[in-house]
């Protein structure tokens, strides 16, 4: 299991911070210079991450389905 978060990161093209739709672990967020958004933590299985270490909540299988 790994804890992933939504985060804010500077978008140089837009000249402003943006929030990406994907979640990442704290180490990856730190490496890209992002800032974790409080209250967005979610523990997921490592197998739910893509090859780059990102988690897409929209692709997650719902537990209540």
Secondary structure, DSSP 8 states (H G I E B T S, - for coil): -EEEB-EEEEETTTTEEEE-SSEE-HHHHHHTT-EE-TT--EEE-GGGS-TTSEE-GGGS--TT-
